[in-house]
Amino acid sequence: MSKVELIDLRQPLSWHVLDALRYPLRASALPGLVIFTLAHYLALLPAAGWLLELVIWAATYLYALECLRHSADGFAQPPEFAEPGHGGWALVAILLWSTLLTLAVKLNFGGSTWLVSALTAITLPAIAMSLALDGGVSHALNPLTWLQIMARFGSPYLLLIGVQLLIALLLGSAQLGLEHVLPRLLSLPLFYFVAIYATLFNFRLMGVLIHQRHEQFGLQPKARQLATQNHQDDDQRLLDDANELGQQQPQAALELLVPRLRDRAAPASLHLAYRQLLKQQGLRDALLVHGQIWMAALIAQGEPRRALGVLQECLGLDADFTPDDPRTCGELADLAARLGISRIALKLCRGYLQHWPRDTQTPHYGLLASRLLAEHADQHAEARQLLDQLAAAWPEHPLRAEIEQQRQRLAGFA
């Protein structure tokens, strides 16, 4: 069973707001955003266009409600599809009623339309959350339901009201601005992209805020239940136990972590905790041994940048430290060279040539070393000597032509 990505409740509200802004562009939400946006071109059709517009918005709100429900259950990633239901149509009807009510107030009372807008901004989050969690339209439209949801939220509900007002202002400005600048065929998809993006952001934020208060809503987040079934929480419990035990018995805490760290899939948090315990006890040699093991695991997992960080830490403990695996050493040398960390790249290349002189990749790292050396005039002689050795040792290697070109280039500086 695949790993369930969970919403991190330890993060502050500001982090969740930024995460909600990225949410519509992630995983399944992005193709949904594009499809819903392009579908609004159907509204240009004569006669049936207005009906198709309502259908598209109903489908959009149905998916947005699923995002809200999914987030309330603690899932970090968007849902792949929406469960069938009437919530989408209910929201379309509510928003249409709000629009008609605004028009009626404007015609009869002049400038009092702000009252309807304010009422919509205040009640819509509660209505949407009730539709997502309960599914009953009559329950969602009950003012007592709104008051109950507001009471459970407290002051954070003001954030949702502010978001509603900000979105309304943004969409109003976007519609006027785009229609004046661009032709309708271009302004239409841009406006609806912004509108649908804002809707998914809004519903994601509502879902996260519910998840933070799931106990007050009587919810048992499904994502956490799945994570428990997958034993995803085992690593966190192990980390908590090790941290607690490490305060009094650091050696016992190390022994507790060792069996899990033998698995290359062990998370970084456990490796970091292990290294911290080693540092507390001043076990320098053990830190270097663990560094070798962890770097190899990180390379195998496709995380060379983190492996490079571990290497730099090990070099701080022992300036002569070199990875003991050719793949690890080689990939880190290439990465360090790409990142412009020439000193470490050159050291790794030299280590590769010293430890694996007959490996088929040796000419590659020898050539890389010569190029790094050639960047400094006082090291040209060493670079030429290295290239001469490569040419003599690997006369038939596929890189022989590049080696010769580099030799000729350096000969011009002699």
C-alpha positions as a LaTeX table, in Angstrom:
\begin{tabular}{lrrr}
\hline
Residue & $x$ (\AA) & $y$ (\AA) & $z$ (\AA) \\
\hline
Met1 & 0.00 & 0.00 & 0.00 \\
Ser2 & 1.39 & 3.44 & $-0.97$ \\
Lys3 & 2.37 & 5.98 & 1.65 \\
Val4 & $-0.34$ & 8.41 & 2.71 \\
Glu5 & 0.85 & 12.03 & 2.69 \\
Leu6 & $-0.56$ & 13.74 & 5.77 \\
Ile7 & $-1.24$ & 17.38 & 6.58 \\
Asp8 & 1.40 & 18.52 & 9.04 \\
Leu9 & $-0.50$ & 19.93 & 12.02 \\
Arg10 & 2.74 & 21.17 & 13.60 \\
Gln11 & 3.05 & 23.93 & 11.01 \\
Pro12 & 1.72 & 27.45 & 11.76 \\
Leu13 & $-1.35$ & 28.89 & 10.08 \\
Ser14 & 0.76 & 31.05 & 7.75 \\
Trp15 & 2.43 & 27.91 & 6.38 \\
His16 & $-0.96$ & 26.31 & 5.71 \\
Val17 & $-2.18$ & 29.43 & 3.88 \\
Leu18 & 0.85 & 29.30 & 1.57 \\
Asp19 & 0.38 & 25.56 & 1.11 \\
Ala20 & $-3.28$ & 26.15 & 0.17 \\
Leu21 & $-2.12$ & 28.64 & $-2.46$ \\
Arg22 & $-0.01$ & 25.89 & $-4.06$ \\
Tyr23 & $-2.73$ & 23.26 & $-3.69$ \\
Pro24 & $-4.63$ & 23.93 & $-6.97$ \\
Leu25 & $-1.42$ & 23.37 & $-8.93$ \\
Arg26 & $-0.60$ & 19.98 & $-7.37$ \\
Ala27 & $-1.31$ & 16.41 & $-8.44$ \\
Ser28 & $-4.91$ & 15.77 & $-9.54$ \\
Ala29 & $-6.07$ & 19.33 & $-8.86$ \\
Leu30 & $-4.03$ & 20.80 & $-11.74$ \\
Pro31 & $-5.61$ & 18.80 & $-14.59$ \\
Gly32 & $-9.00$ & 19.42 & $-12.98$ \\
Leu33 & $-8.29$ & 23.15 & $-12.91$ \\
Val34 & $-7.33$ & 23.13 & $-16.60$ \\
Ile35 & $-10.30$ & 20.99 & $-17.69$ \\
Phe36 & $-12.86$ & 23.06 & $-15.77$ \\
Thr37 & $-11.33$ & 26.26 & $-17.18$ \\
Leu38 & $-11.44$ & 25.12 & $-20.80$ \\
Ala39 & $-14.92$ & 23.67 & $-20.37$ \\
His40 & $-16.28$ & 27.19 & $-19.91$ \\
Tyr41 & $-15.83$ & 27.74 & $-23.64$ \\
Leu42 & $-19.00$ & 25.66 & $-23.94$ \\
Ala43 & $-20.85$ & 28.56 & $-22.37$ \\
Leu44 & $-20.33$ & 30.44 & $-25.65$ \\
Leu45 & $-22.67$ & 28.05 & $-27.43$ \\
Pro46 & $-26.03$ & 29.58 & $-28.36$ \\
Ala47 & $-29.20$ & 28.55 & $-26.53$ \\
Ala48 & $-27.71$ & 25.83 & $-24.28$ \\
Gly49 & $-24.65$ & 27.85 & $-23.22$ \\
Trp50 & $-26.17$ & 29.16 & $-19.96$ \\
Leu51 & $-27.23$ & 25.65 & $-18.92$ \\
Leu52 & $-23.79$ & 24.23 & $-19.67$ \\
Glu53 & $-22.29$ & 27.04 & $-17.59$ \\
Leu54 & $-24.34$ & 25.91 & $-14.59$ \\
Val55 & $-23.35$ & 22.27 & $-15.14$ \\
Ile56 & $-19.66$ & 23.18 & $-15.25$ \\
Trp57 & $-19.89$ & 25.21 & $-12.05$ \\
Ala58 & $-21.83$ & 22.42 & $-10.34$ \\
Ala59 & $-19.03$ & 19.96 & $-11.27$ \\
Thr60 & $-16.42$ & 22.46 & $-10.10$ \\
Tyr61 & $-18.07$ & 22.93 & $-6.73$ \\
Leu62 & $-18.57$ & 19.18 & $-6.40$ \\
Tyr63 & $-14.82$ & 18.68 & $-6.78$ \\
Ala64 & $-14.08$ & 21.64 & $-4.50$ \\
Leu65 & $-16.28$ & 20.10 & $-1.80$ \\
Glu66 & $-14.37$ & 16.84 & $-2.21$ \\
Cys67 & $-11.12$ & 18.81 & $-1.72$ \\
Leu68 & $-12.57$ & 20.29 & 1.45 \\
Arg69 & $-13.65$ & 16.88 & 2.73 \\
His70 & $-10.33$ & 15.29 & 1.72 \\
Ser71 & $-8.39$ & 18.00 & 3.53 \\
Ala72 & $-10.60$ & 17.73 & 6.61 \\
Asp73 & $-9.65$ & 14.04 & 6.67 \\
Gly74 & $-5.98$ & 15.03 & 6.78 \\
Phe75 & $-4.85$ & 14.20 & 3.23 \\
Ala76 & $-2.06$ & 16.48 & 1.99 \\
Gln77 & $-2.66$ & 15.77 & $-1.72$ \\
Pro78 & $-5.84$ & 16.61 & $-3.69$ \\
Pro79 & $-8.39$ & 13.86 & $-4.42$ \\
Glu80 & $-8.38$ & 12.22 & $-7.83$ \\
Phe81 & $-12.15$ & 12.49 & $-8.26$ \\
Ala82 & $-15.28$ & 13.63 & $-6.45$ \\
Glu83 & $-17.95$ & 11.44 & $-4.94$ \\
Pro84 & $-21.37$ & 11.89 & $-6.60$ \\
Gly85 & $-23.67$ & 14.21 & $-4.66$ \\
His86 & $-25.90$ & 17.27 & $-4.75$ \\
Gly87 & $-23.51$ & 19.64 & $-3.03$ \\
Gly88 & $-22.27$ & 21.19 & $-6.26$ \\
Trp89 & $-25.75$ & 22.05 & $-7.46$ \\
Ala90 & $-26.66$ & 23.31 & $-3.98$ \\
Leu91 & $-23.78$ & 25.79 & $-4.02$ \\
Val92 & $-24.66$ & 26.92 & $-7.53$ \\
Ala93 & $-28.25$ & 27.52 & $-6.42$ \\
Ile94 & $-27.13$ & 29.40 & $-3.31$ \\
Leu95 & $-24.80$ & 31.66 & $-5.28$ \\
Leu96 & $-27.48$ & 32.28 & $-7.93$ \\
Trp97 & $-29.93$ & 33.19 & $-5.19$ \\
Ser98 & $-27.34$ & 35.54 & $-3.71$ \\
Thr99 & $-26.88$ & 37.20 & $-7.09$ \\
Leu100 & $-30.63$ & 37.61 & $-7.61$ \\
Leu101 & $-31.03$ & 38.94 & $-4.07$ \\
Thr102 & $-28.25$ & 41.46 & $-4.66$ \\
Leu103 & $-29.99$ & 42.62 & $-7.85$ \\
Ala104 & $-33.35$ & 42.92 & $-6.08$ \\
Val105 & $-31.84$ & 44.94 & $-3.23$ \\
Lys106 & $-30.07$ & 47.22 & $-5.70$ \\
Leu107 & $-33.28$ & 47.89 & $-7.60$ \\
Asn108 & $-35.35$ & 48.56 & $-4.49$ \\
Phe109 & $-32.93$ & 50.00 & $-1.95$ \\
Gly110 & $-30.16$ & 51.56 & $-4.01$ \\
Gly111 & $-26.74$ & 51.27 & $-2.36$ \\
Ser112 & $-27.46$ & 48.56 & 0.21 \\
Thr113 & $-26.10$ & 45.67 & $-1.85$ \\
Trp114 & $-23.05$ & 45.47 & 0.43 \\
Leu115 & $-25.33$ & 43.92 & 3.05 \\
Val116 & $-26.03$ & 40.93 & 0.79 \\
Ser117 & $-22.33$ & 40.59 & $-0.08$ \\
Ala118 & $-21.38$ & 40.68 & 3.60 \\
Leu119 & $-24.06$ & 38.11 & 4.49 \\
Thr120 & $-22.82$ & 35.81 & 1.71 \\
Ala121 & $-19.20$ & 36.15 & 2.85 \\
Ile122 & $-20.17$ & 35.35 & 6.44 \\
Thr123 & $-22.39$ & 32.35 & 5.75 \\
Leu124 & $-20.84$ & 30.70 & 2.67 \\
Pro125 & $-17.90$ & 29.05 & 4.51 \\
Ala126 & $-20.30$ & 27.50 & 7.03 \\
Ile127 & $-22.65$ & 26.34 & 4.27 \\
Ala128 & $-19.81$ & 24.80 & 2.25 \\
Met129 & $-18.33$ & 23.03 & 5.26 \\
Ser130 & $-21.71$ & 21.66 & 6.26 \\
Leu131 & $-22.35$ & 20.39 & 2.72 \\
Ala132 & $-18.94$ & 18.70 & 2.63 \\
Leu133 & $-19.20$ & 17.04 & 6.03 \\
Asp134 & $-22.92$ & 16.36 & 6.37 \\
Gly135 & $-24.15$ & 16.40 & 2.76 \\
Gly136 & $-27.64$ & 17.56 & 3.69 \\
Val137 & $-28.77$ & 20.72 & 1.90 \\
Ser138 & $-31.47$ & 21.61 & 4.45 \\
His139 & $-28.97$ & 21.19 & 7.30 \\
Ala140 & $-26.44$ & 23.37 & 5.49 \\
Leu141 & $-29.02$ & 26.14 & 5.00 \\
Asn142 & $-30.11$ & 26.13 & 8.65 \\
Pro143 & $-28.88$ & 29.30 & 10.42 \\
Leu144 & $-28.36$ & 27.25 & 13.59 \\
Thr145 & $-25.82$ & 25.15 & 11.67 \\
Trp146 & $-23.95$ & 28.30 & 10.72 \\
Leu147 & $-23.82$ & 29.48 & 14.32 \\
Gln148 & $-22.61$ & 26.06 & 15.53 \\
Ile149 & $-19.78$ & 25.99 & 12.98 \\
Met150 & $-18.77$ & 29.57 & 13.76 \\
Ala151 & $-18.73$ & 28.77 & 17.49 \\
Arg152 & $-16.50$ & 25.74 & 16.95 \\
Phe153 & $-14.06$ & 27.80 & 14.91 \\
Gly154 & $-13.98$ & 30.92 & 17.01 \\
Ser155 & $-11.79$ & 33.79 & 15.79 \\
Pro156 & $-10.19$ & 31.80 & 12.89 \\
Tyr157 & $-13.59$ & 31.93 & 11.18 \\
Leu158 & $-12.86$ & 35.61 & 10.59 \\
Leu159 & $-10.01$ & 34.51 & 8.32 \\
Leu160 & $-12.48$ & 32.60 & 6.14 \\
Ile161 & $-14.75$ & 35.64 & 5.93 \\
Gly162 & $-11.76$ & 37.76 & 4.92 \\
Val163 & $-10.80$ & 35.23 & 2.26 \\
Gln164 & $-14.35$ & 35.29 & 0.86 \\
Leu165 & $-14.33$ & 39.08 & 0.60 \\
Leu166 & $-10.84$ & 39.13 & $-0.90$ \\
Ile167 & $-11.80$ & 36.55 & $-3.54$ \\
Ala168 & $-14.95$ & 38.49 & $-4.43$ \\
Leu169 & $-12.91$ & 41.68 & $-4.83$ \\
Leu170 & $-10.22$ & 39.87 & $-6.84$ \\
Leu171 & $-12.68$ & 38.24 & $-9.22$ \\
Gly172 & $-14.60$ & 41.46 & $-9.73$ \\
Ser173 & $-11.41$ & 43.32 & $-10.59$ \\
Ala174 & $-10.13$ & 40.50 & $-12.80$ \\
Gln175 & $-13.37$ & 40.33 & $-14.78$ \\
Leu176 & $-13.44$ & 44.07 & $-15.46$ \\
Gly177 & $-9.74$ & 44.29 & $-16.20$ \\
Leu178 & $-9.51$ & 41.29 & $-18.52$ \\
Glu179 & $-12.61$ & 42.22 & $-20.51$ \\
His180 & $-11.23$ & 45.69 & $-21.21$ \\
Val181 & $-7.75$ & 44.49 & $-22.21$ \\
Leu182 & $-8.30$ & 41.20 & $-24.05$ \\
Pro183 & $-10.80$ & 39.77 & $-26.53$ \\
Arg184 & $-13.42$ & 37.49 & $-25.02$ \\
Leu185 & $-11.83$ & 34.29 & $-26.37$ \\
Leu186 & $-8.71$ & 35.09 & $-24.29$ \\
Ser187 & $-10.25$ & 36.85 & $-21.30$ \\
Leu188 & $-12.77$ & 34.05 & $-20.69$ \\
Pro189 & $-10.29$ & 31.25 & $-19.86$ \\
Leu190 & $-8.05$ & 33.60 & $-17.85$ \\
Phe191 & $-10.95$ & 34.78 & $-15.71$ \\
Tyr192 & $-12.27$ & 31.29 & $-15.09$ \\
Phe193 & $-8.77$ & 30.01 & $-14.33$ \\
Val194 & $-8.47$ & 32.64 & $-11.60$ \\
Ala195 & $-12.00$ & 31.95 & $-10.34$ \\
Ile196 & $-11.58$ & 28.17 & $-10.14$ \\
Tyr197 & $-8.07$ & 28.51 & $-8.68$ \\
Ala198 & $-9.45$ & 30.80 & $-5.95$ \\
Thr199 & $-12.29$ & 28.34 & $-5.26$ \\
Leu200 & $-9.95$ & 25.37 & $-4.80$ \\
Phe201 & $-7.64$ & 27.46 & $-2.59$ \\
Asn202 & $-10.59$ & 28.59 & $-0.49$ \\
Phe203 & $-12.03$ & 25.11 & 0.01 \\
Arg204 & $-8.59$ & 23.65 & 0.76 \\
Leu205 & $-8.06$ & 26.24 & 3.49 \\
Met206 & $-11.47$ & 25.47 & 4.99 \\
Gly207 & $-10.66$ & 21.76 & 5.02 \\
Val208 & $-7.30$ & 22.31 & 6.73 \\
Leu209 & $-8.89$ & 24.47 & 9.42 \\
Ile210 & $-11.48$ & 21.76 & 10.05 \\
His211 & $-8.73$ & 19.13 & 10.26 \\
Gln212 & $-6.95$ & 21.22 & 12.88 \\
Arg213 & $-10.20$ & 21.12 & 14.92 \\
His214 & $-11.40$ & 17.64 & 13.96 \\
Glu215 & $-12.08$ & 16.69 & 17.57 \\
Gln216 & $-14.46$ & 19.63 & 17.96 \\
Phe217 & $-16.33$ & 18.44 & 14.87 \\
Gly218 & $-16.40$ & 14.81 & 16.05 \\
Leu219 & $-14.29$ & 13.64 & 13.09 \\
Gln220 & $-11.88$ & 10.73 & 12.87 \\
Pro221 & $-9.48$ & 11.73 & 10.06 \\
Lys222 & $-9.33$ & 8.91 & 7.52 \\
Ala223 & $-5.78$ & 9.78 & 6.44 \\
Arg224 & $-4.45$ & 9.17 & 9.94 \\
Gln225 & $-6.33$ & 5.89 & 10.15 \\
Leu226 & $-4.79$ & 4.74 & 6.86 \\
Ala227 & $-1.35$ & 5.86 & 8.02 \\
Thr228 & $-1.77$ & 3.75 & 11.16 \\
Gln229 & $-2.84$ & 0.74 & 9.09 \\
Asn230 & 0.24 & 1.24 & 6.88 \\
His231 & 2.43 & 1.50 & 9.99 \\
Gln232 & 3.56 & 4.96 & 8.88 \\
Asp233 & 3.34 & 6.16 & 12.46 \\
Asp234 & 5.79 & 3.49 & 13.59 \\
Asp235 & 8.79 & 5.64 & 12.62 \\
Gln236 & 7.42 & 8.65 & 14.48 \\
Arg237 & 6.79 & 6.55 & 17.59 \\
Leu238 & 10.31 & 5.12 & 17.32 \\
Leu239 & 11.72 & 8.65 & 17.02 \\
Asp240 & 9.72 & 9.83 & 20.04 \\
Asp241 & 10.89 & 6.83 & 22.08 \\
Ala242 & 14.52 & 7.39 & 21.06 \\
Asn243 & 14.36 & 11.09 & 21.94 \\
Glu244 & 12.87 & 10.34 & 25.33 \\
Leu245 & 15.29 & 7.50 & 26.08 \\
Gly246 & 18.27 & 9.51 & 24.80 \\
Gln247 & 17.93 & 12.06 & 27.60 \\
Gln248 & 18.92 & 9.49 & 30.19 \\
Gln249 & 20.33 & 6.51 & 28.27 \\
Pro250 & 21.87 & 7.66 & 24.98 \\
Gln251 & 23.52 & 4.32 & 24.27 \\
Ala252 & 20.22 & 2.50 & 24.69 \\
Ala253 & 18.61 & 5.03 & 22.35 \\
Leu254 & 21.29 & 4.30 & 19.73 \\
Glu255 & 20.65 & 0.57 & 20.00 \\
Leu256 & 16.93 & 1.23 & 19.63 \\
Leu257 & 17.46 & 3.02 & 16.31 \\
Val258 & 20.04 & 0.68 & 14.75 \\
Pro259 & 17.67 & $-2.08$ & 13.48 \\
Arg260 & 15.50 & 0.45 & 11.61 \\
Leu261 & 18.49 & 2.28 & 10.14 \\
Arg262 & 19.69 & $-0.93$ & 8.49 \\
Asp263 & 16.77 & $-0.47$ & 6.08 \\
Arg264 & 17.70 & 1.98 & 3.32 \\
Ala265 & 14.14 & 3.29 & 3.38 \\
Ala266 & 14.51 & 4.66 & 6.91 \\
Pro267 & 13.43 & 8.34 & 7.01 \\
Ala268 & 15.90 & 11.18 & 7.42 \\
Ser269 & 14.47 & 12.08 & 10.83 \\
Leu270 & 15.75 & 8.79 & 12.30 \\
His271 & 19.19 & 9.22 & 10.73 \\
Leu272 & 19.42 & 12.76 & 12.09 \\
Ala273 & 18.38 & 11.61 & 15.56 \\
Tyr274 & 21.02 & 8.86 & 15.43 \\
Arg275 & 23.73 & 11.33 & 14.42 \\
Gln276 & 22.69 & 13.74 & 17.16 \\
Leu277 & 23.07 & 10.98 & 19.76 \\
Leu278 & 26.51 & 10.13 & 18.37 \\
Lys279 & 27.56 & 13.78 & 18.58 \\
Gln280 & 26.38 & 14.02 & 22.18 \\
Gln281 & 28.71 & 11.16 & 23.08 \\
Gly282 & 31.59 & 12.41 & 20.95 \\
Leu283 & 31.66 & 9.25 & 18.82 \\
Arg284 & 33.53 & 10.71 & 15.84 \\
Asp285 & 34.43 & 7.39 & 14.17 \\
Ala286 & 30.85 & 6.16 & 14.46 \\
Leu287 & 29.65 & 9.38 & 12.81 \\
Leu288 & 31.97 & 8.75 & 9.86 \\
Val289 & 30.84 & 5.13 & 9.52 \\
His290 & 27.19 & 6.18 & 9.64 \\
Gly291 & 27.94 & 8.90 & 7.09 \\
Gln292 & 29.18 & 6.27 & 4.64 \\
Ile293 & 26.04 & 4.19 & 5.11 \\
Trp294 & 23.61 & 7.10 & 4.93 \\
Met295 & 25.21 & 8.66 & 1.86 \\
Ala296 & 24.93 & 5.37 & $-0.03$ \\
Ala297 & 21.26 & 5.09 & 1.00 \\
Leu298 & 20.54 & 8.65 & $-0.09$ \\
Ile299 & 22.18 & 8.11 & $-3.48$ \\
Ala300 & 20.10 & 4.95 & $-3.95$ \\
Gln301 & 16.96 & 6.96 & $-3.07$ \\
Gly302 & 17.81 & 9.70 & $-5.58$ \\
Glu303 & 18.70 & 12.36 & $-3.00$ \\
Pro304 & 22.26 & 13.33 & $-3.96$ \\
Arg305 & 21.99 & 16.88 & $-2.59$ \\
Arg306 & 21.24 & 15.63 & 0.90 \\
Ala307 & 24.06 & 13.10 & 0.51 \\
Leu308 & 26.38 & 15.97 & $-0.38$ \\
Gly309 & 25.36 & 17.69 & 2.85 \\
Val310 & 26.26 & 14.56 & 4.82 \\
Leu311 & 29.61 & 14.43 & 3.01 \\
Gln312 & 30.38 & 18.04 & 3.97 \\
Glu313 & 29.58 & 17.24 & 7.59 \\
Cys314 & 31.91 & 14.23 & 7.50 \\
Leu315 & 34.67 & 16.31 & 5.92 \\
Gly316 & 34.34 & 18.69 & 8.85 \\
Leu317 & 35.16 & 15.75 & 11.13 \\
Asp318 & 37.91 & 14.27 & 8.94 \\
Ala319 & 39.51 & 16.22 & 6.10 \\
Asp320 & 40.67 & 12.93 & 4.50 \\
Phe321 & 37.18 & 11.41 & 4.45 \\
Thr322 & 36.19 & 9.81 & 1.11 \\
Pro323 & 33.06 & 7.79 & 0.27 \\
Asp324 & 33.80 & 4.08 & 0.25 \\
Asp325 & 31.50 & 3.29 & $-2.69$ \\
Pro326 & 32.37 & 4.26 & $-6.30$ \\
Arg327 & 28.79 & 5.16 & $-7.21$ \\
Thr328 & 28.45 & 7.44 & $-4.19$ \\
Cys329 & 31.83 & 9.04 & $-4.75$ \\
Gly330 & 31.24 & 9.55 & $-8.47$ \\
Glu331 & 27.74 & 10.98 & $-8.27$ \\
Leu332 & 28.76 & 13.38 & $-5.52$ \\
Ala333 & 31.80 & 14.49 & $-7.54$ \\
Asp334 & 29.57 & 15.26 & $-10.54$ \\
Leu335 & 27.04 & 17.10 & $-8.35$ \\
Ala336 & 29.69 & 19.15 & $-6.56$ \\
Ala337 & 31.19 & 20.15 & $-9.93$ \\
Arg338 & 27.76 & 21.22 & $-11.26$ \\
Leu339 & 27.14 & 23.27 & $-8.13$ \\
Gly340 & 30.51 & 24.97 & $-8.42$ \\
Ile341 & 31.93 & 23.40 & $-5.24$ \\
Ser342 & 35.22 & 22.78 & $-6.99$ \\
Arg343 & 37.30 & 21.98 & $-3.90$ \\
Ile344 & 35.07 & 19.08 & $-2.88$ \\
Ala345 & 34.58 & 17.92 & $-6.48$ \\
Leu346 & 38.35 & 17.77 & $-7.01$ \\
Lys347 & 38.87 & 15.94 & $-3.73$ \\
Leu348 & 36.26 & 13.33 & $-4.70$ \\
Cys349 & 37.79 & 12.89 & $-8.16$ \\
Arg350 & 41.20 & 12.32 & $-6.62$ \\
Gly351 & 39.68 & 9.85 & $-4.19$ \\
Tyr352 & 38.01 & 8.01 & $-7.06$ \\
Leu353 & 41.31 & 7.74 & $-8.96$ \\
Gln354 & 43.11 & 6.53 & $-5.86$ \\
His355 & 40.58 & 3.90 & $-4.72$ \\
Trp356 & 39.25 & 2.62 & $-8.06$ \\
Pro357 & 42.07 & 3.17 & $-10.62$ \\
Arg358 & 40.86 & 0.40 & $-12.98$ \\
Asp359 & 37.14 & 1.18 & $-12.84$ \\
Thr360 & 35.63 & 2.00 & $-16.25$ \\
Gln361 & 34.48 & 5.39 & $-14.93$ \\
Thr362 & 37.99 & 6.37 & $-13.85$ \\
Pro363 & 38.77 & 8.26 & $-17.12$ \\
His364 & 35.62 & 10.31 & $-16.67$ \\
Tyr365 & 36.61 & 11.45 & $-13.18$ \\
Gly366 & 40.21 & 11.89 & $-14.22$ \\
Leu367 & 39.08 & 14.15 & $-17.05$ \\
Leu368 & 36.80 & 16.04 & $-14.65$ \\
Ala369 & 39.69 & 16.49 & $-12.24$ \\
Ser370 & 41.90 & 17.84 & $-15.03$ \\
Arg371 & 39.27 & 20.40 & $-15.96$ \\
Leu372 & 38.96 & 21.52 & $-12.36$ \\
Leu373 & 42.72 & 21.79 & $-12.05$ \\
Ala374 & 42.91 & 23.73 & $-15.32$ \\
Glu375 & 40.86 & 26.52 & $-13.75$ \\
His376 & 43.98 & 27.52 & $-11.78$ \\
Ala377 & 47.20 & 28.43 & $-13.55$ \\
Asp378 & 49.39 & 27.05 & $-10.77$ \\
Gln379 & 47.79 & 23.59 & $-11.19$ \\
His380 & 48.19 & 23.22 & $-14.97$ \\
Ala381 & 51.24 & 20.99 & $-14.57$ \\
Glu382 & 49.31 & 18.56 & $-12.36$ \\
Ala383 & 46.43 & 18.57 & $-14.85$ \\
Arg384 & 48.77 & 17.73 & $-17.76$ \\
Gln385 & 50.43 & 14.95 & $-15.76$ \\
Leu386 & 47.03 & 13.47 & $-14.94$ \\
Leu387 & 45.96 & 13.54 & $-18.58$ \\
Asp388 & 49.20 & 11.85 & $-19.65$ \\
Gln389 & 48.55 & 9.06 & $-17.16$ \\
Leu390 & 44.98 & 8.63 & $-18.41$ \\
Ala391 & 46.09 & 8.51 & $-22.03$ \\
Ala392 & 48.69 & 5.85 & $-21.25$ \\
Ala393 & 46.41 & 3.72 & $-19.05$ \\
Trp394 & 43.25 & 3.91 & $-21.22$ \\
Pro395 & 44.32 & 3.98 & $-24.90$ \\
Glu396 & 41.04 & 2.44 & $-26.14$ \\
His397 & 38.57 & 4.18 & $-23.83$ \\
Pro398 & 35.61 & 6.05 & $-25.45$ \\
Leu399 & 36.76 & 9.26 & $-23.73$ \\
Arg400 & 40.21 & 9.08 & $-25.34$ \\
Ala401 & 39.32 & 11.82 & $-27.86$ \\
Glu402 & 38.19 & 14.20 & $-25.10$ \\
Ile403 & 41.35 & 13.42 & $-23.13$ \\
Glu404 & 43.47 & 14.34 & $-26.15$ \\
Gln405 & 41.52 & 17.55 & $-26.71$ \\
Gln406 & 42.08 & 18.54 & $-23.10$ \\
Arg407 & 45.79 & 17.74 & $-23.41$ \\
Gln408 & 46.08 & 19.97 & $-26.48$ \\
Arg409 & 44.16 & 22.75 & $-24.75$ \\
Leu410 & 46.50 & 22.67 & $-21.78$ \\
Ala411 & 49.56 & 22.43 & $-24.05$ \\
Gly412 & 48.70 & 25.91 & $-25.27$ \\
Phe413 & 49.27 & 27.24 & $-21.76$ \\
Ala414 & 52.67 & 25.56 & $-21.34$ \\
\hline
\end{tabular}
